[in-house]
């Protein structure tokens, strides 16, 4: 331990992670469809370690065909909290009330604490605002904000679809819910339900 040297290795980019997984599969004579790879990137936030951890069960399921399909990834790879919250924010901004409420309740049932869930939602709205105010490529913005470049890519895609006013409005309302959760006894699910329905109007 006294002679050990600490080496700081940067996170692999989305492209590097994809290439590394493609090489991993090729060495084992497996293939993955482009749709399946895209879904795997989304569900793991393009984190190479997370992607690699999912490989054993994907390979086991596809051992006969030697080909990993989209349906296999959807069935076997759980979404990270960040990926779920990204979808949740999209549902809110698109005024998809039912989808937003179902996903929120599912996250609560899976054991996510309301205050933590609210904090991650607020963080996602904040990220969208931060990316909107910064210039540069995904890697440059990633370094400034300290988040994975893949999240920056997804944030930019969202910003092309949504009005900045709506994102700012969502962020402020999430901050208000956080204050109420910390200072009152209001039901968290009810607060989020009211937020989504009011936002959709």
VMD Tcl script that draws the C-alpha trace (Angstrom):
set ca {
  {0.00 0.00 0.00}
  {2.90 2.39 0.73}
  {4.25 1.86 -2.78}
  {0.85 2.04 -4.51}
  {0.27 4.71 -7.11}
  {-3.17 6.24 -7.61}
  {-4.08 6.66 -11.27}
  {-6.98 8.93 -12.19}
  {-8.82 7.43 -15.16}
  {-11.42 9.60 -16.91}
  {-14.88 8.24 -17.63}
  {-15.31 6.74 -21.07}
  {-17.42 8.81 -23.43}
  {-20.61 7.44 -24.91}
  {-18.80 6.50 -28.14}
  {-15.93 4.87 -26.26}
  {-18.32 2.89 -24.05}
  {-20.25 1.73 -27.10}
  {-17.06 0.68 -28.89}
  {-15.77 -1.15 -25.83}
  {-19.02 -3.12 -25.45}
  {-19.06 -3.89 -29.18}
  {-15.52 -5.28 -28.85}
  {-16.50 -7.28 -25.77}
  {-19.38 -8.87 -27.69}
  {-17.32 -9.48 -30.83}
  {-14.70 -11.42 -28.83}
  {-17.49 -13.74 -27.71}
  {-19.12 -14.00 -31.16}
  {-22.22 -12.07 -30.08}
  {-24.03 -9.22 -31.81}
  {-26.28 -6.45 -30.52}
  {-28.80 -4.58 -32.66}
  {-28.38 -0.78 -32.90}
  {-31.73 -0.32 -31.14}
  {-30.63 -2.57 -28.29}
  {-27.33 -0.69 -27.93}
  {-29.15 2.66 -27.83}
  {-31.48 1.36 -25.12}
  {-28.58 -0.06 -23.12}
  {-26.80 3.31 -23.26}
  {-29.96 5.04 -22.10}
  {-30.67 2.64 -19.24}
  {-27.10 2.79 -17.91}
  {-26.40 6.48 -18.64}
  {-23.67 5.29 -21.02}
  {-21.57 4.28 -18.01}
  {-19.18 1.57 -19.18}
  {-18.97 -0.17 -15.81}
  {-22.75 -0.34 -15.58}
  {-23.00 -1.61 -19.16}
  {-20.38 -4.29 -18.50}
  {-22.20 -5.41 -15.35}
  {-25.29 -6.13 -17.44}
  {-23.47 -8.29 -19.98}
  {-23.56 -11.70 -18.22}
  {-27.36 -11.92 -18.07}
  {-27.76 -10.50 -21.59}
  {-25.32 -13.07 -22.96}
  {-26.99 -15.87 -21.03}
  {-30.43 -14.94 -22.38}
  {-29.19 -14.69 -25.99}
  {-26.87 -17.71 -25.90}
  {-28.74 -19.55 -28.69}
  {-29.16 -16.78 -31.24}
  {-25.93 -14.99 -30.23}
  {-27.77 -11.75 -30.87}
  {-29.07 -9.28 -28.27}
  {-32.32 -7.62 -29.29}
  {-34.06 -4.47 -28.02}
  {-36.70 -6.53 -26.22}
  {-33.98 -8.38 -24.29}
  {-32.45 -5.15 -23.00}
  {-35.89 -3.78 -22.09}
  {-36.73 -6.95 -20.17}
  {-33.44 -7.50 -18.34}
  {-31.74 -4.15 -17.79}
  {-33.34 -1.89 -15.17}
  {-33.23 1.84 -15.70}
  {-31.08 3.87 -13.37}
  {-32.78 6.49 -11.22}
  {-31.26 9.19 -13.43}
  {-32.75 7.61 -16.56}
  {-36.16 7.28 -14.91}
  {-36.08 10.88 -13.73}
  {-35.12 12.03 -17.23}
  {-38.22 10.27 -18.56}
  {-40.29 11.72 -15.72}
  {-39.22 15.29 -16.51}
  {-40.06 14.72 -20.18}
  {-43.53 13.47 -19.24}
  {-44.09 16.55 -17.08}
  {-42.98 19.05 -19.74}
  {-45.01 17.24 -22.41}
  {-48.07 17.40 -20.10}
  {-48.38 13.60 -20.08}
  {-50.09 13.59 -16.71}
  {-50.98 9.90 -16.47}
  {-47.54 8.69 -17.57}
  {-45.81 11.06 -15.13}
  {-47.93 9.97 -12.17}
  {-47.57 6.26 -12.94}
  {-43.78 6.52 -13.18}
  {-43.58 8.63 -10.00}
  {-45.65 6.09 -8.06}
  {-43.59 3.21 -9.44}
  {-40.42 4.90 -8.18}
  {-41.97 5.34 -4.74}
  {-43.01 1.67 -4.70}
  {-39.46 0.66 -5.64}
  {-38.26 2.25 -2.42}
  {-37.20 5.74 -3.49}
  {-37.69 8.29 -0.70}
  {-39.96 11.20 -1.71}
  {-37.44 13.84 -0.63}
  {-34.61 12.16 -2.55}
  {-36.82 11.73 -5.61}
  {-37.82 15.37 -5.48}
  {-34.17 16.40 -5.15}
  {-33.18 14.39 -8.24}
  {-36.10 15.85 -10.21}
  {-35.07 19.36 -9.19}
  {-31.49 18.54 -10.18}
  {-32.61 17.44 -13.64}
  {-34.54 20.67 -14.23}
  {-31.48 22.60 -12.99}
  {-29.22 20.69 -15.38}
  {-31.41 21.66 -18.32}
  {-31.20 25.33 -17.33}
  {-27.43 25.14 -16.83}
  {-26.85 23.49 -20.21}
  {-29.06 26.12 -21.86}
  {-26.81 28.83 -20.47}
  {-23.49 27.28 -21.47}
  {-21.68 27.03 -24.78}
  {-19.29 24.37 -26.03}
  {-19.36 20.69 -26.93}
  {-20.70 17.97 -24.69}
  {-17.30 17.22 -23.15}
  {-16.57 20.87 -22.36}
  {-19.93 21.37 -20.64}
  {-19.58 18.00 -18.91}
  {-16.31 19.11 -17.30}
  {-17.80 22.43 -16.20}
  {-20.83 20.80 -14.56}
  {-19.19 17.58 -13.37}
  {-21.69 15.23 -15.06}
  {-21.30 12.53 -17.69}
  {-21.24 13.81 -21.31}
  {-24.14 11.50 -22.15}
  {-26.41 13.46 -19.80}
  {-25.34 16.66 -21.54}
  {-26.24 15.13 -24.91}
  {-29.71 14.17 -23.65}
  {-30.20 17.59 -22.08}
  {-29.40 19.31 -25.38}
  {-31.91 17.08 -27.15}
  {-34.58 18.10 -24.64}
  {-33.74 21.79 -25.00}
  {-34.44 21.56 -28.73}
  {-37.95 20.31 -27.97}
  {-39.07 22.40 -24.99}
  {-39.49 26.07 -24.19}
  {-36.97 27.45 -21.73}
  {-39.82 29.17 -19.88}
  {-41.47 25.80 -19.17}
  {-38.22 24.31 -17.89}
  {-37.62 27.32 -15.62}
  {-41.22 27.13 -14.38}
  {-40.82 23.43 -13.59}
  {-37.59 24.07 -11.70}
  {-39.15 26.79 -9.52}
  {-42.18 24.66 -8.75}
  {-39.98 21.71 -7.76}
  {-38.09 24.00 -5.38}
  {-41.42 24.99 -3.84}
  {-42.35 21.32 -3.34}
  {-38.99 20.70 -1.66}
  {-39.66 23.50 0.81}
  {-43.11 22.09 1.58}
  {-41.72 18.58 2.07}
  {-39.20 19.88 4.59}
  {-41.52 22.24 6.48}
  {-45.00 20.69 6.35}
  {-46.72 17.32 6.68}
  {-48.24 17.38 3.19}
  {-48.42 14.06 1.35}
  {-45.50 13.98 -1.15}
  {-47.47 12.07 -3.77}
  {-50.33 14.58 -3.53}
  {-47.94 17.52 -3.89}
  {-46.40 15.99 -7.02}
  {-49.83 15.17 -8.41}
  {-50.93 18.79 -8.00}
  {-47.68 19.98 -9.55}
  {-48.10 17.82 -12.66}
  {-51.76 18.73 -13.17}
  {-51.15 22.45 -12.69}
  {-48.09 22.33 -14.95}
  {-50.08 20.67 -17.73}
  {-52.51 23.62 -17.76}
}
mol new
graphics top color blue
foreach p $ca { graphics top sphere $p radius 0.5 }
foreach p [lrange $ca 0 end-1] q [lrange $ca 1 end] { graphics top cylinder $p $q radius 0.2 }
display resetview
